Amino acid sequence: MSSKLSGVFPSNPVTTRGASTKISSFKDKVVYTSGKTVIIRDLSKPSTGAATYLGHVHNATVARFSPSGYYCASGDASGTVRVWDTVGEDQALKGEYKVLPGKINDLAWDGESKRIIAVGDGRDKFGHAFSMDTGTSTGEIAGHSKIINAVSIRQSRPYRAVTAADDSTIVFHQGPPFKFDKLIKTHTKFVQDVKFSPSGELFASVGSDSKIFLYDGKTGETVEEVKDNPHKGTIFAVSWSPDNKFLFTSSADKTVKLWDVEARKATTTWTVGSAVDDQQLGNTWGGDHNLVSLSLGGNLNVFDPRTADKPSRVFSAPQTAVNAIVPVKSDTFLAGAASGRVYSYSVAEGESTAVAGTSHSSYMAGLATSAEEDKIYSVGWDDKVREISGNSFAPAVAPTAAQPKSITVASDSTVFVAEIGTVEAFRSNQKVYSTKPSYSPSAVAAWKTVVAVGAEDRKVRLHEWDGKTLKETGILENNHGLISALAFSPDGKYIAVGDSSGKVVLYDVATKQLVTARWAAHSARINSLAWTADSKHCASGSLDTNVFIWSVAKPLKSIAIRNAASNGVNGVLWVGICVIVGELFFHYWDVFERQREAWDAEYREAG
């Protein structure tokens, strides 16, 4: 049984307030890190142009393309740098080197794509220069007394390197082999970023003192401070235009500026927004006209210097793990992140947008859809039920009595929430029912007026909802662990029950009888279940990183999508013949259609 990976909906860079986040580019391709993943995003092909690299054991912190574009170097929080091939699907590892005892903050390649300098945190040193293919030392990075934030290498001979640190200094190195040349003390606070121009004639530095300086690229001598129309906050990033004529800066004052280098003046200022999340922490100049600046809230804002006073495009996506996903239309779904934010995804366009309005302030516990009202309901660990209509949160909220675990919607648009020690029902943002059962609820699902409540005692209680109260009609008890996921088939004939042991049990709803207990290939907690529209197949996603697609008619038949999500599958749903899985980013898979046709043929033969 097989499946085909069709594409990726990438997450956005993980950011930290008050810290520069390094992003970089090669032509129209932007590379950045999110969790343990390195993501390459093609701005010219947003619907198909995303790729991921999953080689790091620890959280990845920075990634840089080589000047040739054939390789990428990525560093992580443990001080390890991995060099890998960007051409081809295998992403072959060229080398892995432990270069620092702490977090890697930045990387730089030389113009020949042969040497790399890594900088960051450490005890005896804060930077290391080495050969990309052997890992042997190519000099010494010295002169700083605190963490180094940025590094850049002159791309033409004679090679030079500059590093910028929290000790408010810049060190100019000659090489290779790289060695200390001079200490530059132009800034009065942390130096956040430093970059050589593509020609190497100049380099620029920016810092927490809101200042920009230009230096001679060969000698390191200070040329001039750029004082025109300055930023009013920390400048976290600086990038050069390919023709060496302009600088692009991003600041905590929520603005980005384009500077004419020769005139030493700001030609354009873009104000991204007014919220804290609009602080700008990183940037890169991608291609000829893609100026990309990163917001604290994760948005990648793309500016075109030829156009008006706002971003030409904004890429929004989760920065934290995706906990819940629900379908909206045939090619659209919503995803809820651990941060409490919700995003709308279009499979056809391959892009996502943030749902507008006030989102949950903490962990997203679940999403549920109401087909009758064309609305989505969400619940979070801020103990609130929220309504999403269109692509916006409604202003009204309904408080829950305890921490929510799961949410579902009945056919009369009553919203049921399983909480710690209680089950509650809401309609029009008002509580209409509440019960505190003798068991501990852990999951809830509904089909028309049938409501199933899973519990920590490994049992599922079926109820009938009459609009006012829940009446228990039966108990299902063949699972081996805490009930963690429930899903009725679209025709209401079956209910699939997943548990913490990794087992999925199928029951007949009308008879309350076991259909099969053979859906047991997972080795860890079942996090999500999703049925095909014809009620013939059910997909299960698990903490074990795998997705299985099960056949009702042939219980021993399955399609395995192994290692679908490296941190465990938190959500799974069907969009057409695709299975979507969620973690920090999404993969979507085309199920092997010939296998489904073979199954259907078996069904027909069996009558």
N, C-alpha and C positions, 0 to 999 in steps of 0.2 A: 504494500500500500504506500502511496507516495503523495507528495504535495509540492507545489511550486511557489516559492517566495516571489510575490509580485511587486512589493515596494515597501517603503518606510515613510511613516509620518514622524519626522524627527522632533525631539524635544528641543527646547532652547537652552542657552548656556546657564549654568548655575552661577549665581552671583552672591557676593557678600557685601553688605553695606560698609562703605568706607575703605574698600579695597579695590584696586584695579583688577579687571578681568581681561586677560589677553585673548583676543581673537585675531585671526590672520587670514590671508587669502592668497590664491594663485589664480590670476585672471578672474573669472566670474565665480569661482568656487571658494566658499568661506569654510574654514575649519575651526572648530571649537570643542570644548569638552562639556559633558553632562554626566555626573556620577562617574562610573567606571568606563563610560563610553566616549569615544572620539567620533564626532559627527562631521561629515563633509556634506555641505549643502550647496547645490548649484543654483545660483540666483537666476540664471537664464532658463532653467527647467524646474520650477518649483514643484510640479506635480510628479516628476519621476527622478529628479536629480539629487537624491539623498542617499548617502551610504554611511554605514556605521563600522567602527572598529572596536572589538571587544577584548583586546588582549591584556588589559591591565587588571591586576588583582586588587589594587587599591584605587581610590578615586583619582581619575585623571585630572590634571590641573591646567595644562597648556599643550597646544599642538601647533606645529609650524611645518608648512610645505618646504621642501628643498627648492632652490631657485629653478631647477629643471622641471619641477612638478612631478617627478617620478617617485619621490619618496616623501614620507612624513615622519617627523620626530615628535614624539609625545612624551610628556613627563607626568609623574604622579606624586601623590602626597607622601610616598615612602622614599622619594629621592631617586627613583628608577626612571631611566629613559629607554623607550623602545623605538627603534627605527624600522619602518615597515614600508612595503611596496604599495603604492596607490594605483598602479596599473594592473588590471586583471582582478578577478573576483577572489583569489585566494589570499590576498593581502599578506604575502610572504614576509616573515620576520627576517630582517637583515642583521639585527643585533639588539641585545638587551644589556644595559649597563647600569649598575648601581653607582651613581656619581656623587650623591650628597646624602648626608644622614637625615635630612629633613625634606620638606616640601619643595618641589620644583616650581618656581614662579614664572620663569621665562626661558626660552630657547632661541638660539640664532644659528643660522647656517652661514658658511662662507660662500663666496661666489662660485666655487667649483663643485658645490654639493659634496664636499669631502670631509669638512671639519664642522664640529658643533660646539657651541658653548652653552652650558646649562647653568642657571643661577637660581638662588633661592635661600632656604634656611639651612643652617648648619652649625657645627660646633667649632671645628678647627678651620673650616673654610666655607665660603658662601658661593663659590662658583668653581666650575671645572671645564676645561677645554680638552676635547678628545676627538679621535678619528671615528667617523661614522661606521666604518666597516670592521675595525679591529678593537675599538675602545681604548687604544693607547693614548697616553697624554700628548697633547700638542701645545703645551705651555702651562702657565700658571695665572690664575685670576686672583689677584691680591689687591690690598689697599683699602678694603672696607672693614668697618668694625661692627656693622649691623646687617640685617637681612637685605639681600639684593632683590630689587623689584623688577628690573628690566635689563636687557642686553641687546646690543645690535652690532653687526659686523659689516664693515665696508665691503661692498660687493665687487670692487675692482682693486687691482694692485696699485700701490702697496697696501696690503691688508692692514686694517686697524680694527680695534674693538672698543666699545664703550659700555660701561655698566653704571647703573643708577640704583641708589640704596636709601634705606631709612636713616642713614647717618647724615643725610642732606648733602651728600657729595656724589660726584661723578668721577670715575676712574677711566683714564685714557690708556689703552694698551697698544703696543706695537706687536707685530708678529707676521706670520707664525715663525717659530713658536711664540705664542702670545706671552707678553711680559709687561709688567707695570711700567708706565711712562710718566704719567703726571696725575695729580689730584686736582680736580676742578671744584671750586667752592662758590658757585654762582647762586645756588638756591639756599633759602633760609629754613626750609622745612623738608619733609620727605620728598625725594625725587621719585615720581611715579612711573615715568616712561621716558625712553630715549630712542631715537631712530636716525640712522643714516639716510640721506637722500639716495635715490636709485643711482645717480651718477657718482656719489661718494664725495662730492665737493663740500658738502655741509652735513652737519647732523644737528638735530633739535632735541631739546629736553623740556619736560613739563613737570610740575610738582604741586604739592599741597599749598604752596605759597601763591598759587594762581598765576605763576609767571611762566613765560616762554623765552628760551634762549636759543641762539644760533651759534654754531662753532665751526671752525675750519676742519674739514674732514681728514686732512692729512697731518695737521700739526696739533689739533686739539685746542688751539687758541680760541678764546671767546671772541665772537664777531660782534654780536649785538643782542640786546634784549628787545623783544617785540612788545611794545607798550600800548599800541593803538587799541582802543575799545576792549579792554581786558575782560577775562572771565571774572566772576565774583565768587567763585568757589574753587575747591581743589580741581585741578585738571588731571584726569586719570589716564588719558591716552592721546597720542599724537601719531599721525600717519602722513606720508608724502604722496603727492600725485605722481603718476608714472613719468611725467615730463619735468619733474623737479621744480615746478613753478608755484605749487600751492601746498599749504599745510592744512590738515584737518584735525581739529581738537575736540575732545568730549569732556564735559565738566559736571561736577556735582551741583552746579547752579542750574541744571536742567536744560542747558543749551549746548549746541554744537556750533562751531565756527569754521569758516573757510577763510584762509589767510593767503594773501598775495605775498610771496616770499621777497620778491625784489622791492616792492613798495613798503613792505613791513606793515601792512594794513589788513584789517578784517574786511573782506568783501561781502560776506554773507553770514548772518546769524540766524539759526533756526532754534526756536523755543519748542521743545518737545512736549512739555506739559507743565502742570503746577503741583502735582503730587510728589510725595517722597519717592515713589516707584519710578518717577521720571528722571531721577538722577542718572547721568551718563557715565558708565564705568569702563568702557572699552570701545575701540573702533578699528576699522581697517579700510583701506581703499581697494575695492574689488573691481577689476576691469578698468575701463576708461571712465565710466560715469556712475559707478555704484559706490557711494560713500556710506558705509554701514557703521552705525553707532548702536551700542548696547545699553539698554535701560536696566536699572536695578531690578525692575519688575520682570525682566527677561525678554522684553520685546526687542527684536532686531529691526531698527529703523533704517530704511534705505533712502538716501537723499541723492538727488540729481542736481548738480550745480547749475544746470541749464533751465531748471524749472522753478516753480513758485516757492512759497515760504512754508511748506510742510513736507513731510516724507512722501516720496512717490509710492512707497510700499511699506507695510509694517507686517512682520512675521511674528505672530503670537502663538505660543505653545507652552505646555507645562514645563516648569523647572523642577518639579517634585514628582514622586511616583503617582501614576494614574491608578485610582482605586475602583472606579466605576465607569461603565460605558453603557449607553442605551441607544437604540435606533430611533431616528426621528422620521426620516423618509427612506425611500429605496436606496439612496446613495449618500445619506447624511446621518451622522450620529453625534451625540454629545459625550464628552469625557470629563469626569471629575477628578481633580488632583488632590493630593494630600494637603496642599496648601489651602484648600477650600474653594479654589477657583474652578470654573467650568469653561470648556472650550467646545466650539462647534466645528466639526470636520466635514469636508466635502470630498468624497472618494473620487468624483469626476475631476475636480480641480486640483486635488492633492494639497489643499491648503486648509488652515484653521484660523479661526478668529475667537477672541475671548468673548464670552457672554457678558453683556453690559450690565451695569447696576451693581448693587452691593452684594458681594458673594459671601460665602461662609467664612468665618474668621479663623477656622481651624480645620482639622482633618475631615475630609469628605467621606461619609460613611455609606452613602448609597444614592442612586438615581433610579427613578421609575417613571414610566410613561403612561399617559392616559389617552388612549386612542379616541375616546368619545369627545374629549375636550381639546385635543391637539395641544396638550400641555405636558410639561415635564415637572416632576417634583424631586427635590433634593433634600437630603438631611445630613447634618454634620455634627461634629463633636462640640460645636458651640451650642448644642441642644436646641436647634431650630429646624423647622420644616420650611422650605422656601419653594416658591412657584416660579417656573421659567416659562414665559410665553413669548413666541417669536424667538428673538435672540437676546432677551433681556430678563433679568430677575425682576419679579414684581416687588413693589416696596413692602407689602404686608408679609408678616412672618407669623408662624405658630410655634410657641415654645413647647418642648417636650418635657416630660416629668423626670427623665433620666437619660443617661448617655445612649444614643441610638446605635443599633447594630445593623438594621436592614430596613428597607422600605419597599412597598408595593402599592398598586392602585387597583381597586375593584371596578366593576363595570358601571357602578353608579357614581364614579369619580370620588369615592371615599378613599382616603389615603391611610394605609395601615403602617405603623412603625413598630418594629420589635426593638425593645429597649432593655436595659439591665433591670430585670425584675418585673417588667410590665409590657403590655401591648396596648397601644393607643390608636384611635381612629380620628381622622380630621376631615372636615369638609368646609370649603370656603374659608380656610385659615382659622376655623373654630374646632375645638375638640368636641366630638360627638359621642365618644365611647372610650372607656378605659377599663382594663382589668389587670389584676395582679395574680397571675396563676401560681400554683404550687411548684411549678417547674421554672427553669431559667430560660427564657426565650433567646434564641441565637440567630434565627433567620425567619423570613416571612415571604410568602408569594400568594398571588390571587389569580383566579380565572373566573370571570363573571362574578357570581356571588359566593364562590367557594374560596375560602381562605385557609391556607396551610401555615402552621406555625411550627418551625423546627426548634429543638431545645437541646440543652447541654446533656440531657439524660438519654440522648441517642434516639429519641422518638420524634415523630411528626404527628401533630394533632390536626385533623381536618375539621373545618367549621363551615356552617352555613351563615351567611350574613343577611339579615332581613332589613337592613337599613338602620337598625337601632342597637342590635346586640349580636354577639357571636354565639352560635349554638354548636357544641362539639358533636360531630357525626361519626368519628372513627379515629383510630390510632394506627400508625404505621411504624413498625419496630423491627426492621431487619438490618439496620446500620450498625457499624462497629465503632463509631466515634461521634463526637459532638457534631450536630448538624450544622454545616457551614454554608450550604447553598441549596436553593430550591428553584425549580422551574417547571411550570405546567406546559404541556405541548399546546400549540395553537388551537387544536381542535378540542382541548380539554379532556381528552381520553386518558392521558398519562401524566404522571408527575415524576420527575427525576430528582433524586435526593442525594446530595453529595455530603461527605463528612470529613472530619479531621484526619481520618486514617488513609484517605485517598480513594475511598470506595464510592462508586455511584450506583445507587439502587433504583430500579424502575418499578413503579407501581401502577396498577389500573385504578383510576380515581373512583369509578362507579362501584366496583366490587370491593375496593380496599385490599386487593390481593397482589401478591408479589408477581411481577412479570419476569424480571431477571435480576440476579445479583452478580452477574458475570462481568459487569463493567468495572474491572478492578485492576487496571494496568498502572494507575498512578501510585506513587510512593509517598505522597505527602498530601496535606490539606487541599480539598477542592475549594477553589475560590469563586468559581463562576460556572454557570451552565447556560447553554443557549440552544434553542431548537430551530431546525429549518422550518420554512413556512408550510411544508407538506406533512409535518409531524412524523417524518420517517427517520430523521437523524438528529442526534443531540451531540453538541460539542461540549467538552469539559476542559476547563483550564485549572491548573494546579500550581501550588507552591514549588513543585518539583521541576518547574520550568517547561513542562510539556503540555501540549494540547492533544486530546484524542477525540475523534469523531466516531460516534457509535451508531450502529444500525439496530433499529427496533426489531425488524423481521429476522435479522441474523445477528444475535447478541454477541457471537464470538468474532464477528467481523468488525474491523476498526481501521481508521486511517490515523497514523501517528505523525504529529508535527513536533519533533523533539527539539529541545532547547529553543523553544519559540521566544522566550523572554528570559534573559539571563538572571534576573532577580526574582523570578517566579511570575506566573501569569496571574494578574489581578483581575482581569476582565476578558470576556470573550463574547463576540456576537457575530451574527451573519449579516452581510450586506451583499445581496445577490448570491453568488456562489463563492464569495470570499469570507474567510474567517479573519476577524480583527482581534488581535491580542494587545494587551496594554501593560506597560511598565513605565519607565521614564520616557519611552518613545513607543510608537506602534509599528508592528509588522502587519502586513496583510498578505494573506495566502490564497491562491487559487486552489481549491480542492481538486484532486485528480478526477476530472470529469468522466473519464473512461471507467474508473472504478465505480462511480455512482451509477453509470449506465449498466454495468455488469450486475450490480446489486438489484437494480430495477428489473432486469431480465430474470434474476432469480426469484424475485417476488411474483412475477407473472407466472413463471413455471410452477411455483408453489400454490398458485390460486389465490 
